[in-house]
């Protein structure tokens, strides 16, 4: 594989970086402090074509690839983890399943507006008692005539309150071996019986909308079932494989931000008559951070490249998500240590990097689940 970026990829990265630094960065502290979902910023991102990067132009997208999209996620995450998470979820979890598994009619109705940036989408998978064990989904879908009736509850769903449509997973029967058939349903936001609450008080990524969804006799047209009714489980596993690349890219952004802040501070801060960057203890921390950030970025680019080439990427996306998320947490933690007491203060922002990074070790499959995925790919 060739890690050299194309001219188009470089141009997109620069465009996103400029936008992130000019528009998102000045508001990042307030977005976190006030748990503010920046609707206006997402509107601008849509107008720039960022919400449609990996989708073909025929569906309203920018005709880019996964590598370009990963670079965009990194640049946004570098200035604001909250905005980066909602961006990644809107594209990888919200819109992508519609592109990969939707019918032509579903793509025209639901995907095109998303790719054009006219709205966001959400993916309702997790439940109070079905997190890592997604096969344990309790939400049920019963076919009644020309529609399905959905009942259940979803937890910790990103972007739900601001979504145009939500893809909901639910039990839709039993397989011959007795296991649940998991199907996915496209549910428009204004569907009667669907209640969305955003009452979570979170440790980090506080400006990313996180909601609870309650489904009470929600009627969904039969034609809104997504993909093969009996292969919903496999479909969302494929969705998660792609989503892990974007979460890994977000982690690289946070890790890079931690390194940037730590290096700049170490060069300015003087103790015992010289900058602390001259002390070997600090140099070793910075060296380790720089090495791990570079390794994590290369893992992300490789997984994205494999996906773009149509090659298997399950193992590599798990590698990237696991290593990058743990790198982000370590880098943020070291950045706080290098800042000393100042690192504990909100105004220096590195404490926010740590709080935001922690979620990345949990969401889209915990670190433990990533290790299980990797072990299975190794044939264990």
C-alpha positions in Angstrom: 0.0 0.0 0.0 1.0 3.6 -0.6 0.6 6.0 2.4 1.3 9.1 0.2 -1.8 11.2 0.2 -3.3 12.3 -3.1 -3.6 16.0 -4.0 -7.4 15.8 -3.3 -6.9 14.2 0.1 -4.3 16.8 1.1 -6.7 19.6 -0.1 -9.6 18.2 1.9 -7.4 17.8 5.0 -6.3 21.5 4.8 -9.8 22.7 4.2 -11.1 20.8 7.2 -8.2 21.9 9.4 -8.8 25.5 8.5 -12.5 25.2 9.2 -11.8 23.4 12.5 -9.3 26.0 13.7 -11.3 29.0 12.6 -14.8 28.0 13.5 -14.8 25.0 16.0 -11.7 25.6 18.1 -12.8 29.0 19.6 -16.0 27.4 20.8 -14.7 24.1 22.1 -14.4 25.0 25.7 -18.0 26.4 25.8 -19.3 23.4 23.8 -17.9 21.1 26.5 -18.8 23.3 29.5 -22.4 23.9 28.5 -23.1 20.5 26.9 -23.9 22.5 23.7 -24.7 20.7 20.5 -23.4 23.1 17.8 -26.3 22.9 15.3 -24.9 25.9 13.3 -21.5 24.3 12.9 -23.0 21.1 11.5 -25.0 23.2 9.1 -21.7 24.7 7.9 -20.0 21.3 7.7 -22.9 20.1 5.6 -22.5 23.1 3.2 -18.8 22.3 2.9 -19.7 18.7 1.9 -18.1 17.1 4.9 -21.2 15.0 5.8 -21.1 13.4 2.4 -17.3 12.8 1.9 -17.4 9.0 1.5 -20.6 8.8 -0.6 -20.9 9.0 -4.4 -22.0 12.2 -6.0 -25.1 10.4 -7.4 -26.4 10.2 -3.8 -25.5 13.8 -2.9 -22.0 13.0 -1.6 -18.6 14.4 -2.3 -17.3 11.2 -4.0 -14.4 10.9 -1.7 -13.0 7.8 0.1 -12.6 6.4 3.6 -9.0 7.8 3.9 -10.2 11.3 3.1 -13.1 10.9 5.6 -10.7 9.6 8.3 -8.5 12.6 7.8 -11.5 14.9 8.2 -12.5 13.2 11.5 -9.0 13.6 12.8 -8.8 17.3 12.1 -12.2 18.0 13.7 -11.3 15.8 16.7 -8.0 17.6 17.2 -9.9 20.7 18.2 -13.1 19.3 19.7 -13.8 15.7 20.7 -17.5 16.4 21.1 -18.0 17.7 17.5 -15.7 15.0 16.2 -17.7 12.3 17.8 -21.1 13.5 16.5 -19.5 14.0 13.0 -18.1 10.5 13.0 -21.4 8.9 14.2 -23.5 10.9 11.7 -21.5 9.5 8.8 -20.2 6.1 9.9 -23.2 4.9 11.9 -26.0 7.1 10.7 -25.6 7.4 6.9 -23.3 4.5 6.0 -25.8 1.6 6.7 -28.2 3.3 4.3 -25.6 3.4 1.6 -24.4 -0.1 2.1 -27.7 -1.9 2.6 -30.5 0.4 1.5 -32.7 0.0 -1.6 -32.5 2.6 -4.3 -35.7 4.1 -3.0 -34.4 4.2 0.6 -31.2 5.9 -0.6 -33.1 8.6 -2.5 -35.4 9.3 0.4 -33.1 9.0 3.4 -29.4 9.0 2.3 -29.4 11.9 -0.2 -30.5 14.5 2.3 -27.9 13.3 4.8 -25.0 13.3 2.2 -26.0 16.8 1.1 -25.8 18.0 4.7 -29.5 18.7 5.1 -29.7 16.6 8.3 -28.1 14.1 10.5 -28.7 10.4 11.1 -28.4 8.1 14.1 -27.9 4.4 14.8 -30.0 2.8 17.6 -28.2 -0.3 18.6 -27.3 -0.2 22.3 -29.8 -1.0 25.0 -29.7 -0.9 28.8 -29.0 -4.6 28.9 -27.4 -5.1 25.5 -24.1 -3.3 25.0 -21.2 -5.5 24.1 -23.7 -8.3 23.7 -25.6 -6.7 20.9 -27.1 -10.0 20.0 -29.1 -9.7 23.3 -31.2 -7.0 21.8 -34.6 -6.9 23.6 -36.4 -4.4 21.4 -39.0 -6.3 19.3 -40.5 -5.7 15.9 -43.8 -7.5 15.0 -45.1 -7.6 11.5 -48.8 -6.5 11.3 -50.1 -6.2 7.8 -48.1 -3.7 5.8 -46.1 -2.3 8.7 -43.9 -3.4 11.7 -44.7 -2.4 15.3 -41.6 -1.6 17.4 -41.4 -1.7 21.2 -38.4 -1.3 23.3 -35.7 1.0 24.6 -32.3 2.2 23.3 -29.6 3.8 25.4 -26.6 6.1 24.8 -27.5 6.8 21.2 -25.4 9.6 19.5 -27.2 12.4 17.6 -30.7 11.0 18.2 -32.3 14.3 19.3 -31.0 16.1 16.2 -31.4 13.2 13.7 -33.6 13.2 10.6 -33.9 9.5 10.8 -32.8 6.7 13.2 -31.9 3.2 12.2 -33.2 0.9 14.9 -32.2 -2.7 15.5 -34.8 -5.1 16.9 -35.7 -8.7 17.3 -37.9 -9.8 14.4 -38.3 -13.5 15.0 -36.3 -16.6 15.7 -33.8 -18.5 13.6 -33.9 -22.2 13.2 -31.2 -22.6 15.9 -33.3 -20.6 18.3 -31.3 -17.4 18.2 -32.9 -14.1 17.6 -33.3 -12.7 14.1 -32.0 -9.1 14.3 -33.4 -6.7 11.7 -32.8 -3.0 11.2 -35.6 -0.4 10.6 -35.3 3.1 9.3 -37.5 5.2 11.6 -38.1 8.9 10.7 -37.6 11.3 13.6 -41.3 12.4 13.7 -42.8 8.9 13.9 -45.5 8.7 16.6 -44.7 6.6 19.6 -40.9 7.3 19.6 -39.8 9.4 22.5 -36.2 10.8 22.7 -34.7 12.1 25.9 -31.2 13.6 26.3 -30.8 13.7 30.1 -27.4 12.1 30.4 -24.8 14.1 32.4 -21.6 12.9 30.9 -17.9 12.9 32.0 -16.6 13.8 28.5 -17.7 14.6 24.9 -20.3 16.6 26.6 -21.3 18.6 23.5 -22.1 15.4 21.5 -25.8 14.6 21.8 -26.4 11.3 23.6 -30.0 10.2 24.0 -32.3 7.5 25.3 -35.0 6.3 22.9 -38.3 4.8 24.1 -40.4 3.0 21.4 -44.0 2.4 22.2 -46.1 0.8 19.5 -44.0 2.6 16.8 -45.4 1.8 13.4 -42.8 1.5 10.6 -43.8 0.8 7.0 -42.6 -2.7 5.8 -40.6 -1.0 3.1 -38.5 0.7 5.8 -36.7 -2.5 6.8 -33.0 -2.1 5.9 -31.3 -4.7 3.9 -31.9 -8.4 4.3 -34.4 -8.9 7.2 -32.6 -11.9 8.4 -29.1 -10.4 8.2 -29.4 -7.3 10.4 -26.8 -8.7 12.9 -24.2 -9.1 10.1 -25.1 -5.7 8.7 -24.5 -3.9 11.9 -21.2 -5.8 12.5 -20.0 -4.5 9.1 -21.2 -1.0 10.1 -19.3 -1.2 13.3 -16.1 -2.3 11.5 -16.3 0.9 9.4 -17.3 3.0 12.4 -14.2 1.8 14.3 -12.0 3.5 11.7 -13.7 6.8 12.3 -13.4 6.4 16.1 -9.8 5.6 15.7 -9.3 8.7 13.6 -11.0 10.8 16.3 -8.7 9.3 18.8 -5.6 10.2 16.7 -6.9 13.8 16.6 -7.2 14.0 20.4 -3.8 12.3 20.8 -2.2 14.8 18.4 -3.8 17.7 20.2 -2.4 16.4 23.5 1.1 16.1 22.0 0.9 19.6 20.5 -0.2 21.2 23.7 2.4 19.3 25.8 5.3 20.1 23.5 4.4 23.8 23.3 4.0 24.1 27.1 7.3 22.2 27.7 9.2 24.6 25.6 7.7 27.6 27.4 7.6 26.5 31.0 10.9 27.1 32.8 12.0 25.4 36.0 15.5 25.5 37.6 16.4 28.1 35.0 15.6 26.3 31.8 12.6 25.0 29.7 11.3 21.7 31.1 11.6 20.4 27.5 15.4 20.1 28.3 14.7 17.6 31.0 15.2 14.0 30.0 12.1 12.9 31.9 9.9 15.2 29.9 11.7 14.4 26.6 11.0 10.7 27.0 7.3 11.4 27.6 7.1 13.5 24.5 9.1 11.0 22.5 6.7 8.2 23.5 3.7 10.3 22.7 5.0 11.3 19.3 5.8 7.7 18.4 2.4 6.3 19.5 0.5 9.0 17.7 2.4 8.2 14.4 1.8 4.5 14.8 -1.9 5.1 15.5 -2.3 7.3 12.5 -0.7 4.7 10.3 -3.0 2.0 11.6 -6.0 4.2 10.8 -4.7 4.9 7.3 -4.1 1.2 6.6 -7.5 0.2 7.8 -9.1 3.0 5.7 -7.1 2.0 2.7 -8.0 -1.6 2.9 -11.7 -0.7 3.1 -11.4 1.5 0.1 -9.7 -1.3 -1.8 -12.5 -3.7 -1.0 -10.2 -5.9 1.0 -10.9 -7.5 4.4 -10.4 -4.9 7.2 -12.1 -6.3 10.3 -8.9 -7.1 12.1 -7.1 -3.9 11.0 -10.0 -1.7 12.1 -10.0 -3.4 15.5 -6.2 -2.8 15.7 -6.7 0.8 14.9 -9.6 1.5 17.2 -7.9 -0.3 20.2 -4.5 1.2 19.8 -5.6 4.7 18.9 -8.1 5.0 21.7 -5.7 3.8 24.3 -3.0 6.1 22.8 -5.4 9.0 23.1 -6.0 8.4 26.8 -2.3 7.9 27.5 -1.3 11.0 25.6 -3.9 13.2 27.3 -2.8 11.8 30.7 0.8 12.6 29.9 -0.1 16.1 28.7 -1.7 16.8 32.0 1.3 15.5 33.8 3.6 17.7 31.8 1.4 20.7 32.5 1.5 20.0 36.2 -1.1 21.9 38.2 -2.1 23.9 35.1 -3.1 20.7 33.4 -5.8 20.1 35.9 -7.4 23.4 35.0 -10.2 23.7 32.3 -8.7 26.7 30.6 -5.6 24.7 29.4 -7.9 22.1 27.8 -5.8 19.0 28.2 -8.1 17.8 31.0 -10.9 17.9 28.5 -8.8 15.8 26.1 -8.5 13.1 28.8 -12.3 13.1 29.6 -13.1 12.9 25.9 -10.6 10.2 25.2 -12.0 7.9 27.8 -15.2 7.4 25.9 -13.3 6.1 22.9 -12.1 3.1 24.9 -15.8 2.2 25.5 -17.9 3.3 22.5 -18.1 1.3 19.2 -16.9 -1.8 21.1 -14.8 -1.6 24.3 -11.1 -2.3 24.3 -11.9 -5.8 25.6 -14.2 -6.4 22.7 -11.6 -5.2 20.3 -9.1 -7.8 21.7 -11.8 -10.5 21.3 -12.3 -9.5 17.7 -8.6 -9.6 17.0 -8.2 -12.9 18.7 -11.0 -14.4 16.6 -9.4 -13.0 13.4 -6.2 -14.8 14.5 -8.1 -18.1 14.6 -8.2 -18.4 18.4 
